[in-house]
Amino acid sequence: MPLIGPTDPRIVFLLAATTVSAMSVSAGPAVTLPVVQPYHDLATSDINPALAAVRAGMTTCVLGFVVASPADGRTPAWGTAGPANGRTFSNEVARLRDSLHHLAVSFGGAEHTDLAAIDQSPDRLASTYERVCSAYRFAAVDFDVEGVALLDRAGMARRAEAWKIWRARRTMPPATLTLPVLPSGLTPDVLTLLAIHRDAGALPDRLNLMVMNYGPANLPGPAATLDVWAVRALTNTVAQLRANGMEALVAGPAGVSRIGLTPMIGRNAVAGEIFQLDDARRLRVWAVENQLGLLSFWSLNRDRSCPTASTSLHVCSGVEQSPQEFLSIFTGPKPNR
């Protein structure tokens, strides 16, 4: 990993949580607000939910997902929507990019095939990632690794080596690893992935935890709201990182300034798990008090009530809410500057 200079984008990324003087509000120390960077599923939705979020105050987001093309099984693509070659969605990405502080892309996700599972050459894989980011001028990159990708040890090693190669070229933007988690912490497969990155000298600039879809068997103890389980998952993850030689990811007074939390707003894919508006309010308070680095959510497409009972939860939250209400809660009030 190259040295970080004073104008390196990683400095901007790691310090991107907004620090403001609380003296303008009340006497006391500076207040650090988490970066609020929700996901937008560009591959299966139009750009309008993201543009509406910009009008509601969003300053950054992640566009997903770039995967191995279902058409040829090799080239990068926005799912089934078309190749990720700078032409597909070029106008949509440009409109968003010009309206935001910075725009990120996510490789991987729960559907389709991860590029690291296909390309046997880490050098070529690094070049593929680099071309996509260059074609769309993305300022940051996210890797969502879940499902079958967590069983692919060879793919994990190729991805980590590709990161190392890309960073050595000094062209890799700030990188986040987005991974599933349980209230008990990271699973063995996720710890294996992180150990591979650690041993390759390719730890992420930020770790993002998907606090969603746990399943009843993985919810220990008495019933609790999903914000409680999210904080428990984070607390246990920090302990695991410290125990496994990844102290570099544990930063800040509470150890969480390089870590993010990403709930699935509203109804989750697991029946009975519902991330309510009040859960979002409590989680935001916790995030500010503990200097969490990132608050995200899945997804901008879903940040609205369902117009009918039969509307797919891919495009709405399944709870009563105003448009962009989860975004507004996570963004929160801004202290006077």
LINFENBEL-V280617 format. One record per backbone hydrogen bond with DSSP energy under -0.5 kcal/mol. CO is the residue of the C=O (numbers start at 0). NH is the residue of the N-H. Records with the same first field share a line. If there is no record, write none. Layout:
CO->NH, NH
//
This chain:
2->4
4->7
7->10, 11
8->12
9->13
10->14
12->15
17->19, 32
19->30
20->23
21->24, 25
29->31
30->19, 32
32->17
34->36, 294
37->61
38->299
39->41, 63
40->43, 44
46->49, 50
47->51
48->52
49->53
50->54
51->55
52->57
53->56
58->100, 101
59->37
60->103
61->39
62->105
63->41, 42
64->66, 78
65->107
66->76
67->112
68->72
74->68
75->83
76->66, 78
77->80
78->69
81->77
82->84, 87
86->89
88->92
89->93
90->94
91->95
92->96
93->97
94->98
95->98, 99
96->99
101->60
102->138, 139
103->62
104->141
105->65
106->108, 143
112->67
113->116, 117
114->117, 118
119->121
120->124
121->125
122->126
123->127
124->128
125->129
126->130
127->131
128->132
129->133
130->134
131->135
132->136, 137
138->173
139->104
140->175
141->106, 143
142->144, 177
143->108, 145
144->179
145->148
146->149
147->150
148->151
150->152
151->155
152->156
153->157
154->158
155->159
156->160
157->161
158->162
159->163
160->164
161->165
162->166
163->167
164->168
165->168, 170, 171
166->169
173->140
174->204, 205
175->142, 177
176->178, 207
177->144
178->209
181->184
184->181
186->190
187->191
188->192
189->193
190->194
191->195
192->196
193->197
194->198
195->199
196->201
197->200
205->176
206->259
207->178, 209
208->210, 261
209->180, 211
210->263
214->217
215->218
217->182, 219
224->227, 228
225->229
226->230
227->231
228->232
229->233
230->234
231->235
232->236
233->237
234->238
235->239
236->240
237->241
238->242
239->243
240->243, 245
241->244
245->248
246->249
248->250
250->256
251->254
255->258, 292
257->206
258->292, 293
259->208
260->295
261->210
262->264, 297
265->274
268->270
269->272
271->273
272->267
273->275
274->265
275->279
276->280
277->281
278->282
279->283
280->284
281->285
282->286
283->287
284->288
285->289
286->291
287->290
292->34
293->260
294->36
295->262
296->38, 298
297->264
298->301
299->302
301->303
302->323
303->316
307->310
311->314
316->266
320->304
321->324
323->327
324->328
325->329
326->330
327->331
332->334
//
